[in-house]
Amino acid sequence: MSKLSRRDFLKLSGAGAAAGTLGFAGIARAQIGPGGPHVVVVGGGFGGATCAKYLRSGNPGITVTLIEPSSQFVTCPFSNYVIGGIRKIESITHSYDSLQKNHGVNVVHDTVTSIDPAKKTLMLKSGKHFKYDRLVLSPGIDFKWGAIEGYSEQASQVMPHAWKAGPQTLLLRKQLEQMKDGGLFVMVAPPNPFRCPPGPYERASMVAHYLKANKPRSKVIILDPKDKFSKQGLFMAGWKELYGDMIEWVPGSKGGKVKSVNAKTMTVDAELEKYKASVVNVIPPQTAGQIALKTGLADEKGWCPVNPKTFESTKLPGIHVIGDASIAGALPKSGFAANSEGKICAAAIVSSLRGEEIADASYVNTCYSLVSPNYGISVAGVYRVTEKGIVQIEGGVSPKDASAGFRADEAKYAFGWYASITADTWG
Ligand SMILES: Cc1cc2nc3c(=O)[nH]c(=O)nc-3n(C[C@H](O)[C@H](O)[C@H](O)COP(=O)(O)OP(=O)(O)OC[C@H]3O[C@@H](n4cnc5c(N)ncnc54)[C@H](O)[C@@H]3O)c2cc1C
């Protein structure tokens, strides 16, 4: 594999003018790296960590800096199992050591506070700044605080969202443990589009699994602004079979839309009814991560339009946006998709830095959900780039009338999937 010198890169990108910016005040040459171009990746989650690793394996001549505030990453996938009590948080926590030691990624634990696309510079919370030749953003999601009256960041300390894994996951688990038998667990589900389409319904399953064993007189109500959801038939059949009437789903057309919540009285005001609950899990409406919005990468709905072949922003060329923050056509906002996009984006950057043609991309996604520890269901898809953007060309869900053995096997595959995707991303 040929190494790419910084001079080659500048020639290929026709960036004669960029040469003048190399001495940009305050940016140490050492930060850029001695040889090849410098690609900075923002966000060390599924999209960003994968992209950083595959950029380095695609061409070790590229200097890759990954900027991520947390020293360890707690995955949202399997965080529902921590809430349900079948996994410990330590088992879903991953370090950045291998990216640094085995793959030569320069990992910097800091937060990007602003980006100057004209000067190709980004500023960090610590006061440091970095210059880049190419930038990849995978900042995940942020919440539309206040979109549900009464739901603020402060209220989320009482009514957790647990839609970013970590302390919020543990808070929801603790509340569930403290709930009395016969109590009411209310989930406020989000409108489309949102991170992990089957996630809320898997969470309801895990909550019911815990309650059935420990507080069997309790009830789970899902208040949903939508009228349908991912793997709906499979989830609802599984709920009936495993939990009887414990889980009730209220769709938008039957009063599921929530107008307001009150964290002091623990009440949820839906269109037709008011609920007083022991535990309230509000998953608010979402947007791309704040840094993408602030940089001007998002459209009016709060998500980032990209070229489906390269994930380069259609708003700010030279910046790629991958993962949940991007608008990726038919691809769901999932860890699997973000990992896939990280690889495609890395390959596209490596090819473009070498002046080679960018290959046609295809994407895959499989999403397993546990209805109980021995009862797994899945949805899978293969996607291609067409003139209409990214479209699904193949796919399907688990069979409706599968045997108990089949469901148990799918649950095992879920654990296998988790082990392999996390090794591929951070290993
Ligand atoms: C409960 C739940 C269950 C899920 N289960 C599954 C599943 O089974 N399978 C699946 O495929 N997906 C699942 N998902 C979805 C998956 O978690 C996301 O789709 C995936 O994390 C998206 O990757 P990302 O890189 O876009 O964002 P993330 O993985 O969230 O990474 C974003 C990173 O960017 C960092 N960041 C943000 N802003 C800045 C900044 N300004 N400076 C520096 N760093 C910044 C953050 O700290 C974060 O580490 C689940 C999600 C939830 C909530």
The ligand as an SDF file (V2000), in Angstrom:
LIG
                    3D

 53 58  0  0  0  0  0  0  0  0999 V2000
  -31.3050    1.8740   23.9180 C   0  0  0  0  0  0  0  0  0  0  0  0
  -30.5920    1.7770   22.6060 C   0  0  0  0  0  0  0  0  0  0  0  0
  -30.3190    0.5280   22.0660 C   0  0  0  0  0  0  0  0  0  0  0  0
  -29.6640    0.4280   20.8400 C   0  0  0  0  0  0  0  0  0  0  0  0
  -29.4330   -0.8080   20.3270 N   0  0  0  0  0  0  0  0  0  0  0  0
  -28.8410   -0.9300   19.1250 C   0  0  0  0  0  0  0  0  0  0  0  0
  -28.6020   -2.2090   18.5720 C   0  0  0  0  0  0  0  0  0  0  0  0
  -28.9550   -3.2550   19.1610 O   0  0  0  0  0  0  0  0  0  0  0  0
  -27.9880   -2.2870   17.3640 N   0  0  0  0  0  0  0  0  0  0  0  0
  -27.5890   -1.1810   16.7060 C   0  0  0  0  0  0  0  0  0  0  0  0
  -27.0000   -1.3210   15.6080 O   0  0  0  0  0  0  0  0  0  0  0  0
  -27.7970    0.0590   17.2110 N   0  0  0  0  0  0  0  0  0  0  0  0
  -28.4070    0.2230   18.3840 C   0  0  0  0  0  0  0  0  0  0  0  0
  -28.6200    1.4700   18.9240 N   0  0  0  0  0  0  0  0  0  0  0  0
  -28.2580    2.6780   18.1180 C   0  0  0  0  0  0  0  0  0  0  0  0
  -26.7990    3.0790   18.2580 C   0  0  0  0  0  0  0  0  0  0  0  0
  -26.4710    3.3110   19.6030 O   0  0  0  0  0  0  0  0  0  0  0  0
  -26.5360    4.3630   17.4760 C   0  0  0  0  0  0  0  0  0  0  0  0
  -27.1490    4.2960   16.2190 O   0  0  0  0  0  0  0  0  0  0  0  0
  -25.0410    4.5810   17.3080 C   0  0  0  0  0  0  0  0  0  0  0  0
  -24.4700    4.8140   18.5840 O   0  0  0  0  0  0  0  0  0  0  0  0
  -24.7360    5.7400   16.3550 C   0  0  0  0  0  0  0  0  0  0  0  0
  -23.3600    5.9440   16.2400 O   0  0  0  0  0  0  0  0  0  0  0  0
  -22.7840    7.4400   16.1090 P   0  0  0  0  0  0  0  0  0  0  0  0
  -21.3250    7.3040   15.8520 O   0  0  0  0  0  0  0  0  0  0  0  0
  -23.6140    8.2110   15.1690 O   0  0  0  0  0  0  0  0  0  0  0  0
  -23.0550    8.0750   17.5320 O   0  0  0  0  0  0  0  0  0  0  0  0
  -22.4740    7.6070   19.0260 P   0  0  0  0  0  0  0  0  0  0  0  0
  -22.1770    6.1670   18.9440 O   0  0  0  0  0  0  0  0  0  0  0  0
  -23.4620    8.1120   19.9650 O   0  0  0  0  0  0  0  0  0  0  0  0
  -21.1380    8.4150   19.1090 O   0  0  0  0  0  0  0  0  0  0  0  0
  -21.1400    9.8180   19.1510 C   0  0  0  0  0  0  0  0  0  0  0  0
  -19.9170   10.2710   19.9350 C   0  0  0  0  0  0  0  0  0  0  0  0
  -19.6410   11.6400   19.6000 O   0  0  0  0  0  0  0  0  0  0  0  0
  -19.1610   12.2930   20.7460 C   0  0  0  0  0  0  0  0  0  0  0  0
  -19.3510   13.7370   20.5630 N   0  0  0  0  0  0  0  0  0  0  0  0
  -20.5080   14.4210   20.4110 C   0  0  0  0  0  0  0  0  0  0  0  0
  -20.2640   15.7410   20.2880 N   0  0  0  0  0  0  0  0  0  0  0  0
  -18.9070   15.8910   20.3360 C   0  0  0  0  0  0  0  0  0  0  0  0
  -18.0580   17.0230   20.2910 C   0  0  0  0  0  0  0  0  0  0  0  0
  -18.5420   18.2560   20.1530 N   0  0  0  0  0  0  0  0  0  0  0  0
  -16.7190   16.8220   20.3980 N   0  0  0  0  0  0  0  0  0  0  0  0
  -16.2100   15.5720   20.5360 C   0  0  0  0  0  0  0  0  0  0  0  0
  -16.9830   14.4590   20.5920 N   0  0  0  0  0  0  0  0  0  0  0  0
  -18.3200   14.6250   20.5040 C   0  0  0  0  0  0  0  0  0  0  0  0
  -19.9860   11.6950   21.8850 C   0  0  0  0  0  0  0  0  0  0  0  0
  -19.3230   11.8270   23.1310 O   0  0  0  0  0  0  0  0  0  0  0  0
  -20.1300   10.2490   21.4450 C   0  0  0  0  0  0  0  0  0  0  0  0
  -19.1340    9.4300   22.0370 O   0  0  0  0  0  0  0  0  0  0  0  0
  -29.2510    1.6090   20.1520 C   0  0  0  0  0  0  0  0  0  0  0  0
  -29.5160    2.8620   20.7140 C   0  0  0  0  0  0  0  0  0  0  0  0
  -30.1940    2.9430   21.9150 C   0  0  0  0  0  0  0  0  0  0  0  0
  -30.4620    4.3020   22.5070 C   0  0  0  0  0  0  0  0  0  0  0  0
  1  2  1  0
  2  3  1  0
  2 52  2  0
  3  4  2  0
  4  5  1  0
  4 50  1  0
  5  6  2  0
  6  7  1  0
  6 13  1  0
  7  8  2  0
  7  9  1  0
  9 10  1  0
 10 11  2  0
 10 12  1  0
 12 13  2  0
 13 14  1  0
 14 15  1  0
 14 50  1  0
 15 16  1  0
 16 17  1  0
 16 18  1  0
 18 19  1  0
 18 20  1  0
 20 21  1  0
 20 22  1  0
 22 23  1  0
 23 24  1  0
 24 25  2  0
 24 26  1  0
 24 27  1  0
 27 28  1  0
 28 29  2  0
 28 30  1  0
 28 31  1  0
 31 32  1  0
 32 33  1  0
 33 34  1  0
 33 48  1  0
 34 35  1  0
 35 36  1  0
 35 46  1  0
 36 37  1  0
 36 45  1  0
 37 38  2  0
 38 39  1  0
 39 40  1  0
 39 45  2  0
 40 41  1  0
 40 42  2  0
 42 43  1  0
 43 44  2  0
 44 45  1  0
 46 47  1  0
 46 48  1  0
 48 49  1  0
 50 51  2  0
 51 52  1  0
 52 53  1  0
M  END
$$$$
